[in-house]
């Protein structure tokens, strides 16, 4: 493993700009914690659903008790677009806010990060797309506190925001340490009302982060450590959280899993599953969690040969007894364990999510062009992505029962 890193000749780093605070009922401390950041007037970024069910109420109450003025921006939508970000930025500036609080899932937290980018840079977040030819972030965003109400994206601690450009039908990243939240407050009590299907989709999304970041080319010891614990927590707690939403231990475990998996991202990238989910989400209006969850098994089925030792370790983290297995058998056992988990928590297929099978050719090309392809542990080209998509639609037979894989290996 370390020989591979040496050959890459690349300086690796791990930075955690975010202070993490957590506990049952932690949201009631929001006001004092935000005040310690020097904030007197916040733009609270959330979505209509989170506001409607009252999840922002304890946060707003705590902020007001700390004499912090609260402006509520509740127009966040799934796969938030540059237009939503622009609206939030306009409100932030016109009402002279001096800090941000995001309450909700990844969409709310990513929107708040992107608003912060526009506020300090004075120009659209699109100009800071993390792609060749775009500008790097130059300034720290205003004080941002993230309070997740789902256990999946890990956006509370990641150094990325994913925003949709509707003109290109494309989801782009902007990021680095300058965009990370200053503080995250993790309170499992805010998760107990999460419906089972959202718990399932976001939970497997967290698992996907951990597995991809553990096996990708950017992995390093510290990201391996948090990724493996995240995998163990998901394997232990997700079924419980889906089955009994008020199981506070399971909710706490999944909240920690999402956070740990978010940390495993570091400031780098993931792999094929997120390359596929991110590009697909820019074209078709699917929720990210169930989308990536439906793809994870087929991606692992393709990838296991690229990092068999790590896949065997994933099997152990998933609770599989690999004693007596060959390396190949243990690696494949990880894939089987993930397929079983996805089935147990009833993740809908891509077809059930409304993705048309006729789009495979375009989706494969878009995924190949996504920057996260570079991190994938097994070499992949457009044909490889087509195979994975076809596997998602059950147009390809499983390969795990045979010694000889039929997954395409030609690269070029």
BELBEL-V729333 format. One record per residue. RES is the residue in one letter. SS is DSSP state (@ for helix, = for strand, . for the rest). OMEGA is omega in whole degrees, -180 to 180 (999 if undefined). D_LAST is the distance of its C-alpha to the last C-alpha in Angstrom with 2 decimals. Layout:
BEGIN
((RES/SS/OMEGA/D_LAST) (RES/SS/OMEGA/D_LAST))
END
This chain:
BEGIN
((X/./-179/24.83) (X/@/175/26.59) (X/@/179/24.97) (X/@/180/21.57) (X/@/-178/23.18) (X/@/-180/24.68) (X/@/-180/21.50) (X/@/177/20.10) (X/./-173/23.19) (X/./178/23.72) (X/./180/27.17) (X/./179/27.55) (X/./176/30.37) (X/./-176/32.00) (X/./178/34.50) (X/./-178/36.73) (X/./-172/38.63) (X/./172/40.08) (X/=/-178/43.38) (X/=/175/43.27) (X/=/-176/46.47) (X/=/178/46.82) (X/./177/49.46) (X/./-177/51.16) (X/./-176/52.84) (X/@/-177/51.07) (X/@/-179/50.86) (X/@/177/54.56) (X/@/-175/53.95) (X/@/-175/51.66) (X/@/-178/54.40) (X/@/-179/55.48) (X/@/179/51.93) (X/@/178/50.93) (X/@/178/54.22) (X/./177/53.41) (X/./179/50.44) (X/./-177/53.01) (X/./177/52.28) (X/./-180/55.13) (X/=/-175/53.47) (X/=/164/50.20) (X/=/179/47.98) (X/=/-174/47.27) (X/=/-178/43.93) (X/=/177/43.62) (X/=/-176/43.01) (X/@/-179/45.78) (X/@/179/45.42) (X/@/178/45.79) (X/@/-176/48.78) (X/@/-178/50.36) (X/./172/50.49) (X/./-178/52.01) (X/./178/49.41) (X/./-172/49.93) (X/@/180/53.71) (X/@/178/54.11) (X/@/179/51.85) (X/@/180/53.86) (X/@/-179/57.10) (X/@/179/56.18) (X/@/-179/55.09) (X/@/177/58.33) (X/@/177/60.41) (X/./179/58.95) (X/./174/60.08) (X/./180/56.59) (X/=/-175/56.36) (X/=/172/53.70) (X/=/-176/51.98) (X/=/174/49.97) (X/=/-172/46.83) (X/=/-177/45.87) (X/=/179/43.54) (X/=/-180/40.25) (X/./175/38.09) (X/./-177/35.06) (X/./-171/31.83) (X/./-177/34.12) (X/=/177/33.59) (X/@/-179/34.31) (X/@/177/37.56) (X/@/178/38.85) (X/@/-180/38.14) (X/@/178/40.00) (X/@/180/42.98) (X/@/178/43.20) (X/@/180/43.05) (X/@/179/45.84) (X/@/180/48.05) (X/@/-176/47.45) (X/@/-175/48.51) (X/@/-179/51.35) (X/./174/52.99) (X/./175/52.54) (X/./178/50.72) (X/./177/49.89) (X/=/-177/47.63) (X/=/171/45.28) (X/=/178/45.46) (X/=/178/42.76) (X/=/-180/43.88) (X/=/179/41.52) (X/./-177/37.95) (X/@/-178/34.73) (X/@/179/35.27) (X/@/-178/38.64) (X/@/178/37.53) (X/@/178/34.48) (X/@/180/36.78) (X/@/177/39.31) (X/@/-178/36.82) (X/@/174/35.65) (X/@/178/39.32) (X/@/178/39.94) (X/@/-178/37.22) (X/@/-179/38.84) (X/@/-174/42.34) (X/@/-178/41.85) (X/@/176/39.57) (X/./178/41.41) (X/./-174/38.44) (X/./179/36.00) (X/@/179/33.57) (X/@/179/30.82) (X/@/-177/31.22) (X/@/174/30.12) (X/./-178/26.82) (X/./-180/24.68) (X/./-178/22.03) (X/./178/21.52) (X/./179/24.63) (X/./-178/26.87) (X/./171/29.94) (X/./174/30.24) (X/./-177/33.18) (X/./-175/36.24) (X/./176/39.05) (X/./178/39.86) (X/./177/40.36) (X/./-179/43.94) (X/./-177/45.08) (X/=/174/43.09) (X/=/179/44.12) (X/=/180/41.85) (X/=/-176/43.49) (X/=/174/41.11) (X/./173/42.56) (X/./179/39.55) (X/./-176/37.84) (X/./-169/34.14) (X/./-175/32.34) (X/./-178/33.69) (X/./179/33.83) (X/./-179/37.27) (X/./-179/35.78) (X/./179/32.22) (X/./-178/31.50) (X/=/167/29.68) (X/=/179/30.77) (X/=/-174/28.62) (X/=/-178/30.00) (X/=/170/29.25) (X/=/-175/29.09) (X/./179/30.40) (X/./-180/29.79) (X/./-172/26.00) (X/./-170/26.17) (X/=/174/24.31) (X/=/-178/25.25) (X/=/178/24.88) (X/=/165/25.81) (X/=/-175/28.42) (X/=/-173/29.57) (X/./-178/30.60) (X/@/-177/33.92) (X/@/-178/35.91) (X/@/-176/35.19) (X/./176/36.06) (X/./175/39.30) (X/./-176/42.32) (X/=/168/43.67) (X/=/177/42.74) (X/=/-176/45.42) (X/=/-177/44.39) (X/./-178/47.09) (X/@/177/46.46) (X/@/179/49.51) (X/@/-176/47.51) (X/@/-170/45.10) (X/./179/47.67) (X/./-180/47.81) (X/./179/44.05) (X/./-176/43.61) (X/@/-176/42.05) (X/@/177/38.99) (X/@/175/38.23) (X/@/-178/38.94) (X/@/-177/36.45) (X/@/-180/33.60) (X/@/180/34.04) (X/@/178/34.57) (X/@/173/31.29) (X/@/177/29.63) (X/@/178/31.23) (X/@/179/29.97) (X/@/177/26.40) (X/@/-175/26.81) (X/@/-178/28.17) (X/@/-178/25.65) (X/@/-178/22.59) (X/@/176/24.21) (X/@/-175/25.37) (X/@/-174/21.99) (X/./-177/19.75) (X/./-178/18.77) (X/./-177/21.74) (X/./176/24.31) (X/./-172/27.46) (X/@/-176/30.80) (X/@/177/32.61) (X/@/175/29.95) (X/@/-176/29.69) (X/@/-178/33.46) (X/@/179/33.79) (X/@/-179/30.82) (X/@/178/32.35) (X/@/176/35.74) (X/@/179/34.35) (X/@/179/32.80) (X/@/-179/36.18) (X/@/179/38.08) (X/@/180/36.02) (X/@/-177/36.46) (X/@/-167/40.17) (X/@/-171/41.08) (X/@/180/38.89) (X/@/179/40.53) (X/@/-178/43.91) (X/@/178/43.20) (X/@/-176/42.05) (X/@/-177/45.07) (X/./-174/47.67) (X/./-178/46.97) (X/./176/50.08) (X/./-171/49.07) (X/@/177/49.16) (X/@/179/47.92) (X/@/177/44.78) (X/@/179/44.38) (X/@/179/44.81) (X/@/179/42.31) (X/@/176/39.66) (X/@/177/40.45) (X/@/179/39.88) (X/@/-180/36.64) (X/@/180/35.27) (X/@/-180/36.44) (X/@/178/35.05) (X/@/175/31.63) (X/@/177/31.79) (X/@/-179/32.62) (X/@/175/29.61) (X/./-174/27.46) (X/./176/29.12) (X/./-172/27.87) (X/./-169/24.18) (X/./-180/21.75) (X/./-178/20.99) (X/./-170/17.88) (X/@/-177/16.42) (X/@/180/19.94) (X/@/172/21.12) (X/@/179/18.09) (X/@/-176/18.82) (X/@/-178/22.58) (X/@/-180/22.80) (X/@/178/20.93) (X/@/-179/22.70) (X/@/177/26.00) (X/@/-176/25.75) (X/@/-179/25.53) (X/./-176/27.86) (X/./178/31.00) (X/./176/30.34) (X/./-174/31.66) (X/@/-175/29.10) (X/@/180/30.68) (X/@/179/30.68) (X/@/-179/27.33) (X/@/179/25.49) (X/@/180/27.88) (X/@/-177/26.84) (X/@/-169/23.15) (X/@/-180/23.75) (X/@/178/24.32) (X/@/177/21.25) (X/@/178/19.07) (X/@/178/20.94) (X/@/176/20.58) (X/@/-166/16.80) (X/@/-167/17.11) (X/@/-179/20.05) (X/@/-180/18.33) (X/@/-180/16.86) (X/./-175/20.49) (X/@/179/22.92) (X/@/-180/25.86) (X/@/177/25.64) (X/@/176/25.30) (X/@/178/28.42) (X/@/175/30.17) (X/@/178/29.33) (X/@/177/31.04) (X/@/-180/34.09) (X/@/178/34.14) (X/./177/34.07) (X/./-179/37.15) (X/./174/35.83) (X/./-175/37.78) (X/./179/35.20) (X/./179/37.94) (X/./179/37.52) (X/./169/33.91) (X/./179/31.17) (X/@/-180/28.32) (X/@/180/26.11) (X/@/-180/28.98) (X/@/179/29.63) (X/@/179/26.08) (X/@/179/26.08) (X/@/177/29.56) (X/@/180/28.26) (X/@/-180/26.16) (X/@/-180/29.22) (X/@/179/31.49) (X/@/175/29.52) (X/@/-178/29.43) (X/@/179/33.20) (X/@/179/33.88) (X/@/178/32.09) (X/@/-177/34.19) (X/@/-178/37.36) (X/./170/37.24) (X/./174/36.43) (X/./178/33.28) (X/./177/32.82) (X/./176/29.72) (X/./179/27.48) (X/./179/29.36) (X/./177/32.63) (X/./175/31.53) (X/./179/31.17) (X/./-178/27.43) (X/./-180/26.92) (X/@/180/24.60) (X/@/-177/23.94) (X/@/-173/22.09) (X/@/-176/19.17) (X/@/179/16.73) (X/@/-177/17.80) (X/@/179/18.02) (X/@/179/14.49) (X/@/-180/13.25) (X/@/180/15.96) (X/@/-180/15.19) (X/@/-179/11.58) (X/@/180/13.32) (X/./-178/16.04) (X/@/-177/16.58) (X/@/175/17.23) (X/@/-176/13.64) (X/@/-177/13.61) (X/@/-173/16.40) (X/./-174/15.12) (X/./176/16.05) (X/./178/13.22) (X/./-178/9.49) (X/./175/8.63) (X/./-178/6.64) (X/@/179/8.98) (X/@/177/9.67) (X/@/177/10.68) (X/@/178/12.90) (X/@/178/14.28) (X/@/-179/15.27) (X/@/179/17.03) (X/@/179/18.79) (X/@/176/19.87) (X/@/177/21.19) (X/@/180/23.10) (X/./-180/24.76) (X/./176/25.45) (X/./175/23.53) (X/./178/21.88) (X/./176/24.10) (X/./-180/24.34) (X/./-171/22.73) (X/./-178/25.19) (X/./-174/27.93) (X/./178/26.17) (X/./-176/25.07) (X/./180/21.93) (X/./178/19.39) (X/./179/17.80) (X/./-178/15.19) (X/./-178/11.70) (X/./-179/9.83) (X/./-180/6.71) (X/./178/3.76) (X/./999/0.00))
END
